C-alpha cells in the first residue's frame, strides 16, 4: 500500500496542504524517473516533520488508538479546534492478490480535536475507516498491509540491554515502527537483536542492508568471538560495529532496523525486497558526510524499489540527486499558515551554489553573513568616494579574507541602534 496523496487541514502549523506524492508504479505525466522518492524541504519550524507525522497518523489511526500513542499538541494553531487528515492510499499488487477490495484506492481518514488540558493532550478520532475487508488487517501486526515505518530526527541505536518484549508492552507493534517520529530519543533495534530475530533470512537481510550502504562499508554477519559483536568491514578492515563513527552507526542502525521490520511482516515465499510499504525519515542526511549525502537517496531508492520514501532534508547535495517532481517545499499562505507547494525549477544535477541560490533554498548569497556585511560596508565607502576603500576592495579580490570577529559586528549593530535612539529623541 502506498500514499497516493496526503491532505492536511489544521494540523500543527498547517492551514491546508495537499501533497500529490510519487509512489512505485506511478505512471501519469508528472511521474518522476525516481518514482519512490518524495523529498520535503523548508525552513526550521516550517512543518517538514509534521508532514511525516500526519501521513503516519492518517495511515494507521485505528491501530494507534490503543497502542501507546499520545496525541500531544497536534492541533496547535489558535484558529483551529480540529485537525483533519486524509491519505488516498493506492493498493499494491499484493493487496489485490488477496481480493480484499474491488477498488485500487481507499481513503484513510482521521480527526484530531484540540482539548484544553494542563498536559496539552489532544483527542484522536476515526472519521471513517475503509468500507473494505482490508481494514481488518490494520489490527494484524504481522500483516504487510498498512506497512509504515518512521524515523525521527532524534533516533538512536540501543546500546544497553535490549528487551523486545518490553518494547512491545510499551507500544503496539504498528506504533513502535513510527514512535521515533513522535517521541524523542526512541531507540532502534540493535544489530545483535536483529540478527537473532532473522533466522533463515539472515543472509538475505545482510545482503539487502549492504546494498544500501556505501562501498567502503559492509556488514559481515558472523559474531566476532573476541568482542562478541557482529563486525563490519570498513575500507577493507574488519572492526567491531561499536567502533564506527556516530554517523555510520546511526545510518547502519536505521537501515538494519528497517530491514528487521520488513522481515517481521514478510510473508513466507516473498523476498524481503518485494515487501511494499511507506518509510518516513526525518533528516535523511543526519550525521552523513557530504560524499554520502550525494548518494544516500539513490541508494535507498534502488535497493528498496518497492518502498515509498517520504524524506526531509536541509542538504542541497541531497536535493541535487532527485527531480523537481520529487520535491515539496513548505511555504506560508497569505494568513501566515503553513502550506506546501511544488515548483517547476530544475533540481537534478545542479551544484550546491546553484541550488542554495535557487527557489529551493532562497539564499541571496552563499558567503558568510559577516563577509557579506564587510563587502557592503566597503561598497558604501567606495560609493562615497573613499579611494582607500576602493584599493582595499581590489586587494581583497586577490587575497583571502580574514575573520574580523563577531564582537566588532555586535558592537556596530549596538552602536547603530544607540544612534537611532538618540536621533529619535532629538
N, C-alpha and C positions, 0 to 999 in steps of 0.2 A: 504494500500500500504506500502511495506517495501523496504528498500535499500538492495538489494542482494550483490552488490559490489559498491565500490566507487573508482574512478580513478582520480588522481590529478596530473596535469602537470604544472609546473612553477608558482604555486600559493603560495604567501607569501614566506616562506623559502624553499619550496619544489622544488626538481627537478622532480622526478617521484615517485609516491606512489600509490599502489593498495591495497585495503583492501577487503578481502573476508569475509563478515560480517555474524554474527549469526542473525537469524530472526525467529519469530514464525512460526512453521510449517516446518522448515528446516529439511530434513531427510537424507542427504547424510552421508558418512562415517566420516566426520570431524565435525559433528554436536555435540555441547555441550549439556549436560543434562539441562543446563540453556540456552535455545535457543533464549531468547530475550534480552540478555545482551552482550554488547561489551564495553570493558574497555581499554582505551588508557593511557599508561604510558610513561614517558620520562622526561628528564631534563627541567628546565625552559628555555623557548626560543626554545625548540625542535620541536614545531609545533603541540602540542596537541589541543590547542584551534582552530588552523587553520583548522584542520580536521573537526571539528564540523561546522565551517563556510562554508567550501567547500561543505559539504553534504547539508546544508541548501540552499545555492545558487543554486546548481545543481537541487535540487528537486523543487524549487519554482521560478526559473529565470523569466518566463513570468509574474508572478504576482508581482515580485519585481520592474519591470521597472518603474512603475508609482505609487509606494507605499510609497515613502519617504526614501527608501533605498539609502544610499550614499556609493558607492564603493571606499573607501579611502585606497590608498596604498595597494591594493591587489596583484599587480604584483610588488614584492619588490626586487627580485634578479637582480643585474646589468646585468646578462647574459640572462635575459628573457624579451621579449617585450610583450608576450601574455601568459595568463594562460588559460588552457583548463580543464574543469571539466565535469565529466560524472558519473552518477549514473545509474546502471542497476537496475530498480525497479521491484519488484515482486508484481503482483496484488494479493490482498487477495480475499477471497470468496465473500465478499460483492461487490467488484468491478465486479466480474464475474457475480453476480446475475443480474446486470444491462445490461449485454450483450454489454458492451462498447468496448470490444476488443476480438478478437479470440485468441490472444496470452496471456500467463500468465506473460510475461515480456515486458517491454518497456525500451528504453534508453532515459534518460533525460540529455540534454547537454547544456552547457553554455560556452561562451568565454568572457574573460576579457582582454581588451587591455590597456597597460600602456599609460597614457597620461601625458606628462611632463608639469605640470602646477604648479603655486605657491601654490595652495591649495592641491596638491597631490592627486587629484581625478582621478580614472581610469574610463574606459567606459565598461559597461556590454552589451554584445550582446547575442542573441539567436542563437546558431549554428544550431540547428534543434529542432523542437518540435515533440512530438509523432504523427505519422500519424494515429490518432485514435480519435473517438468522446470523449475519456476520457480527452483529453487536454482542452476541453471547461470547464470542471469542475474546473480547477485551478483558473478560474476567479470568481467562485462562492464561496464567503467567507463562506457561510453556509453549504457547502458540506463537508462530512467527507473524501472525496477523497483528496489526497495530504495533509493529516493532518500532519503537522510538527510543533512541539513546541520546543523552545530552551531557555536555561537559562545560561547566562554568569556568570563569577566569581564575578562580582560586583553587582549582583542582590540584590534588597532590597524591603521591603514591604512599600507601600504607607502609610504615617502616617497623611498627611494633607487631605484637601478636595479632593475627587477623582471624576473626571468627565469622564465617559466613552465616552461621545460624543466628548470631547476634544481629547481624546486618538485616536479616530477613524479619526478625522480631521488631526492629525499629521502624522498618518501612516495607510496604508491599513491593514485590519484585518490579512491577512496572514503574513505580515511583522511584525505586532505588536506582533505576537506569538513568533517571533525569535529575536526581536530587541535587547534584552539584550546581545546577542552574539556579536553584532557589536557596541553598544553604551554603554558607561559607565553609571552606576547608573540609569538604566531604572527601574522604579518602577512597582511592580506587583499589580494586583488587590487585594485590601484589603478584608478581610473576610466578612465585613458588606456588601460591594457591591456584593460580590459573592453570599451571601445568598439571597439578594434582587433579583438577576437575575435568581435564580434556579427555583422558582415557585414550582410546584408539585414534582420536582425532588430533593428537598432539603434533605429529609431524605435519599434517595439513595446516594446522593453525600456525605453527612456526614459519612455514613457507609463506603463508599469507601475510604475517607480520613483517617478514623480511622483504616482501615485495613493496611495502610502503616505506621502508627505511632507506636512507641514502646508502650508496655502495660501500662506504667506509665502515658501516656498522651492520652487524648481524647477530641474531640470537643463535646459540649453539644447540640448546635443548637438552643437554645432559648435565646432571648435577656434578659440580666440582667437589671432589672428596675433601680437599683441604678447607675450602671456605664454606662448603655446604650450600652454596648458591648456584643458580643457573648462570653460567658465564656468558659473555658476549665476545665477539671478535671486533676489535676496533683498530682499523688500519693494519689488519693482519695479525694483531697480537691478542691473545685470549686473556681477558681480565674479568674480575667479578662485576656484576651489574652495578653494585653499590658504589663502585669507584668511578662511574661515569659522571660527567658534569650534570648539574641540575637540569639544563636544557634537554640533554639526551634522555635522562631518566624520566623526565616529565612526559616527553613525547612518546617514548617507547612504552611507558606505563599506560598512557592513554590508549594507544593503538592495541596493546595487549588486552586491556580491559574491554575495549570494543569487540575484539575478536572473541573474547570469552563470552560476552553477551550473545554474540551471533551463535556460538556453539551451544549455548543454553537452549536456544529455540530452534535450531536447525533440525528439520525432520530427517529421519533415517533415510538414507539413499540420496539425499541432496547434498551438494558440495557447499562448503561454508561461503564461498564467493558468490553463490547464487541466491542467498537469502536477501530478499528485498526489505526496505525499511527506510527510516529517516534518521539522520545523525545531525545533531545540533552542537556546534563547537564555538564557544565564545573565545575570541582572540586565538585563532588557529596558529598564529605565528609566535605564540607565547614562548619566550626564552630561546627562540631559534636564531642562529647566526644568519646573516644575510644570504650566505651561499645556500642555506637550506630553505629560506623563505622563497627563493626563486623557483623551487621545485615541489614544495610540500603539497600544494593543491593538486598539481598534475599527478603526483604520485598517489594521493588518496583517490582521485577520480579514476585512474586507470587500474589500480589494484583492486578497487571495490566498485565496479561499474554498476552494480545493481542496487547500490545505496544512494539515496538522495541526500546531499550535504547542504546544510544551511549554516554558513560560517560568518563570523565577524572578524574584522582586521583593521589595523591602522597602517599597514605596511604598503607603500607603493610598489615594492618588489612583488608582493602577493597580487596586487591589482593587475600588474603587467602580465600575469600568466593566464588571465581569463578575458572573455569577450564582453562587450558592453551589455549584451543580453543577460549576462550572469550577475550584473552589479546593481545593487539597490542603494540609494542614498537617503539617509534620514534628513528631513527638512522640517520647516515650520510653515503652517498656513498663515493667513492674514491675521488670525487671532492669537498667534503665538503658540498654537498647539502642534505637537509633533506629528509629522506625517512621513510618507515615503514616496520617492519618485525614482524614475529611471531617465537617463539622458542618452542622446544619440552619439555623444562624443566617443571616439575610438579609444580603447584602452590597451588591448593586447600588443605586447612587444615594445611599448614605449619606455623611454628611460625614466629614471627616478625623478630627475629635474622636470621633465616634461609633464609627468603625472602630478607632481606636487604643485605645479603652476596651472594645472588644468582645473576644470569644474569639479573634478572628483575630490580634490583637496582644498582648492580655493586659495592657496597661498599667493601672495604678491611677490615674494622673494624666498629663495632657499638659503639666503645668508643669515647669520646670527642677527638678532634684533639689535644688539649693541653695535655691530659693524654697520648695519643699515643707518642707524642714528648718526654714527660718526660721519658717514658719507653725506647724509642730508645736511649736517652742520657745515661741512666743508663746502658743499654746493651753495648753501645760503651765503657763506662768506665770499665765494667767488662771484656770485651774482651782485654782491655789494661792492665789487671792485678790489677785493683783497688779493694782491699779487702773491703774497706768501702762501695763502691757502691754495692758489692755483698750482704753485710749484709743489706743495706737499701732496696735492692730489695726483700730479703726474708721477711723482716718486713712488706713491703707493701702488701704482699700476705695475711697477717692475719689482717691488719688494714685498715680502709677506707682512701682513699687518700683525701687530701685537695687541693683546687684550689690555685695555686701559683701566680695568677694574670697575666692578658694579657699583662700588660706593660713590664713585665720581658721578655716575649717571643718576643714582638715587639722589645725590646732593643737588644735581642740576634740576631734577624734577621738583625737589622740595623748594629750591630757590625760585623756580618758575611759579609755583603755587603761592609762595610768600609775596612775590612781586605782584601777582594777580590780585591777592587780597589787599595789598597796600594801594594799588591803583583803584580798586573798588571803593575803598574808604575815602580816598582823595576825591 
